[in-house]
């Protein structure tokens, strides 16, 4: 069971963050966060950018943790698969959430 969690966790984190950031986008549009001016950009942009940045940071931590002895496994296949999935989730986090965090606006 531990090996299954090790393999799936990075992609599950990506899935949860994808849903959460798109949910934040809807909440921000409905709540008028685009109207709240803060230094450099609006509250809407800050929240989305910080959520995206935190997700990337968390994915990096997960990648590093999966490479340590503490979370190691006896199977080299599981180790390679989990690290590959972690890289995939990190790239997916950057690629799929960049447009919503940086260039998205309320219609």
KOLPADO-62751 format. One line per 4 residues: number of its first residue (from 1); for each residue y, x, z of C-alpha. Coordinates in Angstrom, 3 decimals. Layout:
NUM = Y X Z  ...
***
This chain:
1 = 0.000 0.000 0.000  2.313 2.881 0.797  1.780 4.343 -2.669  2.611 1.014 -4.317
5 = 5.872 0.807 -2.371  6.659 4.413 -3.263  6.206 3.670 -6.983  8.071 0.335 -7.021
9 = 10.912 0.919 -4.551  13.406 2.595 -6.916  13.107 -0.185 -9.485  13.262 -2.866 -6.785
13 = 16.480 -1.304 -5.482  17.892 -1.355 -9.017  16.897 -5.018 -9.420  18.481 -6.023 -6.117
17 = 21.677 -4.081 -6.797  21.931 -5.517 -10.322  21.743 -9.040 -8.920  24.112 -8.257 -6.050
21 = 26.820 -6.697 -8.221  26.719 -9.525 -10.737  26.875 -11.921 -7.792  29.913 -10.038 -6.467
25 = 31.498 -10.389 -9.896  31.107 -14.159 -9.791  32.303 -14.344 -6.199  35.343 -12.200 -6.987
29 = 36.283 -14.321 -9.992  35.872 -17.566 -8.051  37.796 -16.260 -5.034  40.750 -14.860 -6.957
33 = 40.224 -11.202 -6.072  41.838 -10.225 -9.372  45.156 -11.455 -7.978  45.031 -9.190 -4.888
37 = 46.797 -5.956 -5.769  45.706 -2.753 -4.056  46.664 0.840 -4.863  45.454 1.864 -8.343
41 = 43.581 -1.394 -9.104  42.897 -4.905 -7.848  40.594 -5.862 -4.993  38.176 -7.183 -7.609
45 = 37.877 -3.791 -9.315  37.665 -1.892 -6.005  34.796 -4.047 -4.720  32.810 -3.756 -7.951
49 = 33.463 -0.028 -8.300  32.534 0.698 -4.673  29.357 -1.398 -4.899  28.362 0.416 -8.097
53 = 29.123 3.821 -6.531  27.174 2.968 -3.375  24.188 1.915 -5.457  24.234 5.172 -7.431
57 = 24.500 7.114 -4.166  21.586 5.183 -2.664  19.469 5.777 -5.773  20.224 9.514 -5.537
61 = 19.191 9.535 -1.879  15.997 7.716 -2.768  15.245 10.248 -5.503  15.784 13.116 -3.074
65 = 13.695 11.423 -0.367  10.764 10.909 -2.733  10.766 14.634 -3.449  10.484 15.644 0.233
69 = 7.330 16.427 2.190  7.954 13.547 4.583  7.432 10.946 1.878  4.872 12.916 -0.088
73 = 1.530 11.568 -1.207  -1.826 13.216 -1.815  -1.960 12.007 -5.410  0.017 14.087 -7.866
77 = -0.034 11.173 -10.327  1.631 8.840 -7.805  4.172 11.540 -6.960  5.127 12.076 -10.630
81 = 5.172 8.344 -11.323  7.418 7.555 -8.359  9.856 10.347 -9.232  9.896 9.239 -12.876
85 = 10.568 5.661 -11.766  13.317 6.921 -9.501  15.019 8.736 -12.390  14.599 5.628 -14.537
89 = 16.166 3.437 -11.857  19.068 5.862 -11.410  19.800 5.882 -15.141  19.394 2.089 -15.313
93 = 21.810 1.695 -12.410  24.410 3.772 -14.168  23.859 2.284 -17.628  23.537 -1.422 -16.845
97 = 26.156 -1.678 -14.107  28.860 0.516 -15.630  30.327 -2.255 -17.825  30.567 -4.752 -14.996
101 = 31.984 -2.235 -12.526  34.531 -0.613 -14.811  35.519 -2.856 -17.684  34.620 -6.413 -16.732
105 = 37.242 -9.079 -16.113  37.225 -12.752 -15.270  37.406 -15.004 -18.323
***
